[in-house]
Amino acid sequence: MAARILANLLVMGSGMMARAFVQAYRQALANASKSGIAQETVQNIRRGSKLMAEPEARQILGVTEKSSWEEILQRYDSLFERNAKQGSFYIQSKVHRAKECLETAYQKRAQGTTDA
């Protein structure tokens, strides 16, 4: 008899806790959407995961500021292929992001020289 009462108390208590947790979570989401924190956080995550500084990109690819775009592509191809065959997917993705970063930088420079 005591075991049955204890079991009922545990089931009812856990049910109340679960409902309270869900309600608190919904309220937190509502508060975050009112203040715009949720959208800002998502945007920061997107920005942070895609951005790489140009010096870091040059260091990853092992090129200098004076390197031509062809040299950068050669380094990218060799590093990307080397990591595709026997290396790390993480390093391969870093190499790809570095190329994207430098590609953007070189495009901006090309636009800057044609605008002047």
N, C-alpha and C positions, 0 to 999 in steps of 0.2 A: 504494500500500500504506500509506504513512504517512498519507495523507488518510483512509483507511478507519479506521485505528486512532484517529486524532484525532476523527473523527466518532463512533465508538463511545464514546470517553471522554466526549465532550460529552453524548451522550444518557444515558449511565449516570449521570454527575455531576448533570445536571439532574433526572433521576428521583429520585436520592437527596435532592437539595435539596427537591424538591416534597414528598416523603414526610416529611422532617424538619419542614418548615413546617406541614404538616397536623397532624402529631403535636403540635407545640408549640402550635398553635392550640387543639386539643382539650384539651390540658392546661391552657391558660390559661382556657378556658371552665369546665372542671371546678373549678379553683381559685376562680374568681369565684363560681360557684354555691355552693360550700361556705361561703364567707365572706359571702354575701348581697350582694356588691357589685353583681352584675348586676341584681337586682331593685331595689335602691336607686337605681341609675343610671337605670333605666327610669322609676321613679316620679318622680325629679327632673326628667327630661325632660318627662314629662307635666305636672307641676306648673308648671314654668318656661314651658312654651309656652302655658298657659292663663291664668296669673295676670297681672293688670295692677293697678297701684296706683290707688286712687281719684283722687288728684290728677292722675295722668297721663291717666286717662280723662276727667276734667273738662276738662283742657287740650286734648285731642284734639277733643272735641265743642264746646269753646268755651263752657262753662257754668260757673256759680259754685255754691257750696255752697247758696245760697239759691234756686237755680232749681227750679221745680216739675217734676214728672215729665212733664207735658205739654210743657214747653219742651224738655226733653231729647229727647223723642220727635220733636218738630218738627225740632230740629237734626240728630238721627240720620237722619231721613227725607231731609232736604235733602242732607246730605253723602253719604249712601249712594247716593242716586239720581244725584247729580252725578258721583260717581266710577264709577258703573256705566255711564254714558253715554260719558264722555270722559276718565275719570281712570285711576287706578292700582288694580289689584286689591289691592296691598299696603296702600294707604291705606284702601281699602274694608274690608279685613279688620280693620285697626286701629280703624276707626269701629265696626264690629260688636262687636269685643272690648270697646271702651270702653262701649258700650251694655249689654253683658252684665254688666260689672263694676258699673256704676251701678245696674243693675236688681237685682243681688244686694244691694248696699248699701241701696237703698231698701226692699227686702223685709225686710231685717234691722231697719231702723229701724221699719217698720210693725209687725213682730212685737214689737219692744221696747216700743212705745207701747201695744199691746194687752195685753201681759203685765203692765204696771205698774198 
